[in-house]
Amino acid sequence: MPQEMSPRIVSRRNFLAVGLGVAVAALAPAQIGRRMRYGIVGAGNRGRNTHMPILRRHVPEVEIAAICDITPANLQTALNANPGAKGYSDYRRMLAEEPGLDAVLVVVPNFLHAEVALAAMEAGKHVLVEKPMALSLADADRMIATGRKKNRVLQVGLQSRYSEVYARMAQMIREGAIGDVSYMFASLFRGDWNPKSWQYTDPATGKSTNWRFLTKTAGSSLLEDGIHELDAIHWLVDCDPVWIEAQGGNNVFRDRETIDNAGLLVRFSNGAQLTFGYTIFTAGKASYTRLVRIMGSKAEMRLEGTRGKFEIVLAPYDSPNAVKEQRIPVSDQRADESFWAESGKSIDFDVETYREHRAFLNSITTGAPVHADGKVGRDAIHISMAAERSLRNGRIYKWNEEEGI
């Protein structure tokens, strides 16, 4: 079996084979020369309770210099927790009055991601934008083009790209552990959205509505969360889809626009097929919420366990030379991340987000390639949006059928 990769050293072969831009050593402030000044747009749950504490406690090279949010209570709570940061209710004013910002984190509802990210890059800032990077491929293309034009780092918040477990699975698949990938079965069965999320006044009804319930503001449920699993599968199979088909709708939460369940079939260019199940009304034990099984020509690989206690199970098919299934424990905490046992008190305070911040900072300061770059982010929304269109319109969509997405 392949050797466990060092958390600090990734060979050029493994970097190119796996696309593993996650082995980022800590950079001391002295190595940078000064602290990097960040502006954060969005002080809701994810911004205030995940990104800010991670930066404040575990990334000393960064100064949270400015925070922007249109909700006064969220903004004040964030400012209280980050002394010295300036507060703004308009991101345009923040960009105009804070020319010394090095980077901007975009942690606002989905429909504002492209708008804020484009403005930040035009102002000369590096950008880490939460997933989905945009609600259209055209906006994603504009973001990628602007990052190139301005020579700015554009990184998308797909934190599963910084998972030790998925990285190890990708490495094993590339090294032939299961043969050719033939069929995949995966799922995300979760509970409903946070009821305390920002309320958007829907112009169609005049009602104040959770932004994740509306197509205009969320895009779709698959864009909001299923995107993580679909992106990870795309990484593991290592080739593009050929066509995507989906069915689903609102079987439980019938009073909202965004769906509560879906079933996807995806055919990839190597002939492999994915079956993916999705719900947002099935809260239960964490061990049952996510499932990943990958069938190759020689063996099956599946992921078992829960956060911090994962196992990759490798089960060769019956043959005269068959061996018993192997269970490979993979900690999603590296040896140099022992502090996380005390830090990770909530499900959102995850070590993968810490690593994406380390990777973002490393790309800014050293020019290292961005693992979850604009192309990765664009492909992720492409899969989710094609599935949503198939679900709504009742037909298969080809990967190159991009008009109107």
N, C-alpha and C positions, 0 to 999 in steps of 0.2 A: 504493500500500500504506500502511497506517497507520504513523504515526511511532513510533519506539521511545519508550516511556514513560520519563520521568526517574525515577531510583531514589528521588528525594525528593519529587516532585510528581506527584500523580494528580488529574486534574480530577474535579469532582463527577460529571460525566456518566460518566466511565470508572469511578469508584468504584461508582456505582449500577448501571451496565450489567454490569460484570464481577464485582462483589463483591470487589474487590481490596483487602483490608485488609492489604497486605504492604509498602506503602511507608512504613516507619517510620524516621524519622531517629533517630540516637543521642541519648539524653537524658543530659546531664551530671549527675553527682551533685548539683551545686549547684541544678539545676533541680528536682530532687525534694525537696531539703532535707536528706535523709539517705539512707543506703543502705537498700534494702529487704531485710528479713530473710526468707530462704527456708528452709523445711524440706523435705528430700527423703526420701520414703518409697520405698525400693528402691535398693540399691547393687549390683545385678547389672551385667551388661555394658552395657546401655543407660544406666542411671543413672550408673554409675561412669566409663564410658569415652566417653560422649557428652555428656549434660546437664551433669555437673559440670565437665569441662574447658572447655566453652563458656562457662559462667557465670564460672568462675574467671579465664579468660584474656581474654574478650572482652565481658563485661557488667559493667563496674566499678561500676555502680549497685547491684549486688546483692551481698549477703553470704550465703554458705552458712552458716547459723547452727546447723542441726541435721540429722543424718542418721540414718535408721532402717533397719535390716535385721535379719532373724532369723538370718542366717548370719554367725557371728562373723568369719570370714576376710574376707568381702566388706565388712563394716562397718569392720573395722580398716584394711583397705587404703584405703577411702574417707576415713577420718578422717586417715590419714597424709598423704594428698594435699590435705586441706583443713584446715590447722591452724586451731584456734579453734572448729571446729564441735563440738557436743556429740553424743555417740552414744547411740542408743536401740535396743532390740530390740523395743519395742512402740510402735506409732504412737499409741495412746491415751495412753500415758504422755508421749510427746513433746508431744502437743497440750495435755495438762494442765499440763506443767511449762514450756512455752514459750509463754506467752500473748502475748509480743511478736512472734511470727511474723506476717508480712504475708501470706505465700502458702505453699502446699504443692504440690510436684510429686509426682505419683503415678506411680511407675515400677515397679510390682509386677506379678506375673502377672495375667492378664486377669480371673480370677474375683474378685479383690480390688479391682478398680478402683472400682466403685460404692460399696462399703463404706467404703473409705478416703476417697474424695472427699466422700461425704455427711458423714462425721464431721468432716472438715476445714472444710467450709462451715458446718456447725452450730456449729463453734467460732469462726466469724467470719473464716476465711481464704479468700483467693482461691485458685482451683485450676486448675492445668494438669495434665490427666490424659491419660496415654498412650492411644492407640487400642488396642482398641475401648473406648469410654467405659463400656460395661456389657455384660452378657451377656443382657439382656432389655430390651424396650422399656419395660416397667414401671419398671425401675430407672433407665433413661435419663430417663423422665418425672419421677421423684422427684428426680433430680439437677438437672434444669432448674428445677423448681419451687422447690427449696431455694436455688439460686443467686439466683432472683428474690426469694424471701422475705427472704433475708439481704443482698440487694443486693451480692452478690459476683460477681466475674468467674469464669466457667466457660469454659475453653478446652480443646479436644480436640486431642491430638497427631497431627493429620493433616498432616504436614509438606509433602505435595505441594501443599496449599493455598497454600504460600508459595514455590512454584516460579516463577521468571521465565518458563520455557518454557510451562508450562500457563497462566499468566496471559496471555501473549501469544497463545496459541491461542484462549483464551476471548474475548479482545478482538477478534480477527480474525473469529471466528464471529459475535459479536454485531454486528459492523459489516457482515456480509453477504458476507464473502470467498468462501464456498463455497455461498451460497444457503441453502435450508432443509436442516437436518441430516436425512438419510434413513437412513443405515446406518453402523454403526461396527463395527470389528473390532479387538480388543485382546487382549493376552495378558500373562501373567507366568509365565515358565518359569525356575525357580530351583532351587538345590540344597537339601539337607536343612537342618533347624534346627541351631542351634549345639549340639554334643554336650556342651558344658560348662554348659548351662542348669541352673537349679535343679531338683532332684529332689524330687518330691512322692510321699509314701507313699500309694499307691492303696488305699483301704479295701476295694475289691472283691477285690484280689489280695494285699495286704500287701507288694507290691513297691515299691521306690523307682524312680520313673519320671520321665523328662523331662516337665515339665509341659505342653509343647506336644503331647504324644502323647495327652492325655486330654481328652475332651469337657468334663468337670467344670471343669477348670482353664483350658483354652484357649478353650472355646466351640466353635471349629472352625478349620480351617486357613485358610478364607477370611476369617474374622474377624481372624486373626492377621496375615495379610499381603496377601492378595488385596484386602482392604478399601481399600488405598491406590489401586490402579488403578480399582476400581469407584467410589470416591468422586470421583476425578478425572474419569471419564467423566460421572458425574452432574452435576458442575460444568460441564463443557463443553456437554452437551446442554441444560442449563438447564430441565429439566422432570422430573416424577416418573415412575417406572415405572407401568405399568398391570398387568402380570403378569410373573412370573419363573419360568423353568423351568431345571432343572439335572440333569445326570447326572454320575457319577463314582464314585470309591471308592478302594480300596487295591490297586493293581496291582503295586506294588513293595514297599512297607513294609506287609506284611500283619499284623504283630503289634502294631499300634497302633489306637486308636480313631479319631483324626483322619485325614482322607483325604489321599492324596498326588496326586490329580488331579481335575479337574472341567471340565466344559464347560457354559457358561451361555448361555441365550437370554433377553434382556430386551426387552420392548416398552415404549416410553415413550409418554406421553400425546400427544405431537406426531406419533405414527405412526412414529418412528424405531425401529430395532431394533439391539440390540447382540449380537454373538457374542463371547464371552470364553473364552479357554483358560487353564488353570492347571495347573501341576505343581510338585512340590518335589523331584524326583529327576533334574533335567536341568541340573545345573551345567555351565556352559561359558563362552564368551566373553560379556562383559558386553553387547556390542552385540546379542546375540540373545535376551537374557532378557526384554526388554519391547518390545512392539509396539503402536502406536496408529495406526489409519487411520480417518479420518472422511470419509464420502462425503456430499456435499451435492447439491442440485439443479443446481448449476452447476460444481462442481469438487470434487476430492478434496484433503484435507489429511492429511499423515502426518508423524510425528515420526521423525527418524533421528539416529543418532549415539549417543554415550555421555556420561556426566557431564562437564560442562565444555565439550563440543564438539557441541552440539545444532544441528540444522537443522530448520526447519519447511519442508516441501516443499508447495507449492501447485500443483496440476496441474489446469488447466481441462480440461473434456471437449472432445472434437472438435466444432468448429462452424465456420462461415465466419469468425467473428471470434475464433477461439481464439488464445491466445498460448502461448508455450512455458512449461513449468513454471518456477516461481520457487523458488529456494532461499534462505531467510532465516536466516542464522546468528543464534542467540540464545545468548549466554553466560549460564550460570546463576550467574554471579558479577557483581555490580554494580561500577560504577566505584569506589565507596567501600568495597569489600570486598577490596581487593588483599591484605590480610593473610591471606586464606584460602589463597592459593597455598602458604604456609608452614605453615598450620595443618592443612589437610585431609589428614592422612597416612593415615587409615583410612576405609573406606567408611561407617562409622557416624558419623564426625565431619563431618556434612554441613551445608552452608550454610543449607539450608531449616530445620533445627532451630534454628540461630542466629537466623534471622528470626522463627521462631515465639516464641522467647524475647523478642525485641525487641517483637513485637506484643503479647504478654502483658503486659509491663511498661508499654507505652504505654497499653493499655486500663485497667490499674490506676491509673496516675498521671493520665491525662487524660480517662478515660471514653470513649475511642474505641470504636466498634463492634468486636465480636470477629468476625473473619472465620470461623475454624473454631469456631463456637459450639456450644451444645448441640443445636440443631436440625440442624446439619450432621452432628454426631457421631451423632445418633439416626438420621438417614436412612442414614448409612453402615452402621450395624449392621443396619438394617432390610433393606437389599439383601442383605447377606451371609447373614443368618439365614434369610431367605425362600429363598435359593438352597440353603442347607444342608437345610432342611425338604423342598424339592422333591426334592433328591438322595436323601434318606433314604426319602421316602414315595412317590416315583414319580408325582408329579402336579404340575400347574401351581399356583402360588400367586398370587392377586391382591394388589395393593399394599394394599388396604384390608382384607385378611383377616388381622387382627392377633391374633386370639385365640390365646393360648398361646405367643406369641413373647416 
